[in-house]
Amino acid sequence: MKRYLALDTATEACSVALWLDGAMREKYAVVGREHTQRLLPMLHELLAEAGTGLRQLDALVCCVGPGSFAGLRIGVGLAKGLALSLDRPVVPVSSLALIAQQALDARAEDQVVAAIDARMSEIYAGAYARGPGGAARALQPDRVCAPAAVAVAVQPPYVGAGTGWGRYAEALSAAAGAPPAALLPEALPHAADAFRLAREALEHGAGIGAEELAPVYLRDRVALTLAEQAEKRRTS
């Protein structure tokens, strides 16, 4: 029996999921900034309900971002610690790919523009298409940019998913060249969707070592100076 654990703390959502030889369980909650208080209790509860332990895991899957700096450090830090102590491989996945996977599973359209509100008048954005086995496949690298500056490699009809669409739908539609066929503006990453994305790597033992696991911030700085904030407001 194969046992995999997936973690996600990239946004205001927090989730852990277990794959037990085809059967999947997940704990999910929107926790704001309380990932530190909620993640470990959710993990222990999930393991107890499944009747398994950390030592029985074969590999881990971890959402590495982009997203909240603090949230990512918590989730990636836990995954890194577990992988190191258990001597297990980790498969990193994108938070935008998780949102895209959710949209592809919910809709018939084969392409998704996933966007997370990155604050400071910017978004994290990625373009994805339905790939082999229904897994979300990146059409271009994830990026951070102003909503009006997003350039996505999709053709209508596509789905717009994520909190970036909840805040910047008009600008994103214009930048994409056409409005989405459907909107999922409240979509947040779910750890359970990581197993579809990581399936091939898990089956072939293609994960990375704990020492290689790192958050993908895309943005190098947490905040702008007051002068930079004023300039961004003036030009946006």
C-alpha positions in Angstrom: 0.0 0.0 0.0 1.3 3.4 -1.0 0.8 6.3 1.5 1.4 9.9 0.6 1.0 13.1 2.6 0.3 16.5 1.0 0.5 20.0 2.6 -0.6 23.4 1.6 -0.3 26.7 3.5 0.3 29.1 0.6 -2.8 31.3 1.1 -5.4 32.0 3.8 -6.4 28.4 3.4 -4.7 25.5 5.2 -5.0 21.9 4.3 -3.4 18.5 4.7 -4.4 15.4 2.7 -3.5 11.7 2.8 -3.4 9.3 -0.2 -3.8 5.7 1.1 -3.4 3.4 -2.0 -6.2 5.2 -3.9 -8.3 6.4 -1.0 -8.0 10.1 -0.2 -8.7 12.0 3.0 -8.3 15.8 3.5 -8.6 18.4 6.3 -9.2 21.9 5.0 -10.0 25.2 6.6 -9.7 28.9 5.8 -7.5 30.0 8.7 -6.3 33.5 7.8 -2.9 33.8 9.5 -3.3 31.0 11.9 -1.4 28.3 10.0 1.0 27.8 12.9 -1.7 27.0 15.3 -3.8 24.9 12.9 -1.5 22.9 10.7 -0.1 20.3 13.1 -3.4 19.6 14.9 -5.0 19.0 11.5 -2.2 16.7 10.5 -2.4 14.7 13.7 -6.2 14.5 13.4 -6.0 13.3 9.8 -3.4 10.6 10.7 -5.4 9.4 13.6 -8.6 9.1 11.6 -6.8 7.2 8.9 -5.2 4.8 11.4 -1.7 5.4 10.1 1.5 7.2 11.2 4.2 9.3 9.8 6.7 6.4 9.6 4.3 4.6 7.2 4.5 7.4 4.6 6.2 6.7 1.3 6.6 10.3 0.1 5.4 13.9 0.7 3.9 16.5 -1.6 4.3 20.1 -0.7 2.8 23.3 -2.1 5.8 25.7 -2.5 4.0 28.8 -3.7 3.6 31.4 -4.8 1.6 32.9 -2.0 2.0 34.3 1.5 5.6 34.6 2.7 4.7 33.6 6.3 2.3 30.8 5.2 4.8 29.3 2.8 7.6 29.2 5.4 5.3 27.3 7.8 4.2 24.6 5.3 7.5 24.2 3.5 9.3 24.2 6.9 7.1 21.3 8.2 7.4 19.3 5.0 11.2 19.8 5.0 11.5 18.7 8.6 9.3 15.6 8.0 11.2 14.6 4.8 14.5 15.0 6.6 13.5 13.0 9.7 11.7 10.3 7.8 14.2 10.2 4.9 11.4 10.5 2.4 11.3 12.3 -1.0 9.2 15.4 -1.5 7.3 16.5 -4.7 6.9 20.3 -4.9 3.8 21.7 -6.6 2.6 25.2 -7.4 -0.3 26.9 -5.6 -1.5 28.2 -8.9 -1.4 24.6 -10.3 -3.6 23.5 -7.4 -6.2 26.1 -8.2 -6.0 25.2 -11.9 -6.5 21.6 -11.0 -9.6 22.4 -9.0 -11.0 24.4 -11.9 -10.3 21.7 -14.4 -12.0 19.1 -12.2 -15.1 21.3 -11.8 -15.5 22.5 -15.4 -15.5 21.1 -18.9 -13.2 23.8 -20.3 -9.6 22.7 -20.9 -7.7 25.8 -20.0 -7.4 27.9 -16.8 -5.9 31.3 -15.9 -5.2 31.0 -12.2 -4.6 34.2 -10.2 -4.0 34.8 -6.5 -4.3 38.3 -5.1 -0.7 39.1 -4.2 -1.5 42.5 -2.5 0.3 45.7 -3.4 -1.8 45.9 -6.6 -0.3 42.7 -8.0 -1.3 39.1 -8.7 0.4 35.8 -8.9 -0.7 34.3 -12.2 -0.3 31.1 -14.2 -1.9 29.6 -17.3 -2.7 25.9 -17.4 -4.3 23.3 -19.7 -5.7 19.9 -19.1 -2.9 17.4 -19.6 -2.6 13.6 -19.6 -4.8 12.0 -17.0 -6.6 15.3 -16.5 -3.7 16.8 -14.6 -3.1 20.6 -14.9 -0.1 21.3 -17.2 1.6 24.7 -17.1 1.5 26.6 -20.4 4.1 29.1 -19.2 6.0 29.9 -15.9 4.0 31.3 -13.0 4.7 35.0 -12.5 3.9 38.1 -10.3 2.7 41.2 -12.1 0.1 43.9 -12.2 -3.3 42.5 -13.4 -3.3 44.6 -16.5 0.2 43.3 -17.4 -0.6 39.6 -17.3 0.1 37.8 -20.6 -1.4 34.4 -20.7 -1.0 31.7 -23.3 -4.7 30.6 -23.5 -7.4 30.6 -26.0 -11.1 31.0 -25.2 -13.0 29.3 -23.7 -11.0 29.3 -20.5 -11.8 29.4 -16.8 -10.7 32.2 -14.5 -10.0 30.9 -11.0 -8.6 32.3 -7.8 -8.8 35.4 -5.6 -7.0 37.5 -8.2 -10.1 37.2 -10.3 -12.3 38.1 -7.3 -10.5 41.5 -7.1 -9.3 42.2 -10.7 -11.7 40.4 -13.0 -12.1 43.3 -15.4 -8.4 44.0 -15.8 -7.6 40.3 -16.1 -10.2 39.8 -18.8 -8.9 42.7 -20.8 -5.3 41.5 -20.5 -6.3 38.0 -21.5 -8.0 39.3 -24.6 -11.4 37.8 -23.7 -13.5 37.2 -20.6 -13.5 33.7 -19.1 -16.3 31.3 -19.9 -16.6 30.7 -16.2 -15.3 32.3 -13.0 -14.3 30.7 -9.7 -13.2 33.8 -7.9 -13.1 32.3 -4.4 -11.0 29.3 -5.3 -8.1 28.6 -2.9 -5.6 25.7 -3.1 -6.5 22.3 -1.7 -3.8 19.8 -0.7 -6.0 17.0 -2.0 -5.5 18.3 -5.6 -1.7 17.9 -5.2 -1.9 14.1 -5.7 -3.1 14.5 -9.3 -0.4 16.9 -10.1 2.3 14.8 -8.4 1.1 11.4 -9.6 3.8 10.7 -12.2 6.6 11.9 -10.0 5.3 9.8 -7.1 4.9 6.7 -9.2 8.4 7.0 -10.5 10.1 8.0 -7.3 11.1 11.4 -8.8 10.7 13.5 -5.7 13.5 15.8 -4.4 15.4 15.6 -1.1 14.6 17.7 1.9 17.6 19.9 1.4 16.4 20.9 -2.0 12.9 21.9 -0.9 12.3 25.7 -0.9 9.4 28.2 -1.1 8.8 29.9 -4.5 8.0 33.4 -3.6 8.3 35.0 -7.1 8.3 38.4 -5.4 11.7 39.1 -3.6 10.3 41.7 -1.2 7.5 41.5 1.3 6.5 45.2 1.3 7.1 48.4 -0.7 8.3 51.6 0.9 5.8 54.4 1.4 7.2 56.2 -1.6 6.9 53.1 -3.8 3.3 52.5 -2.6 2.4 56.1 -3.5 3.9 55.7 -6.9 2.1 52.4 -7.5 -1.2 54.0 -6.6 -0.5 56.9 -8.9 0.2 54.7 -11.9 -2.3 51.9 -11.3 
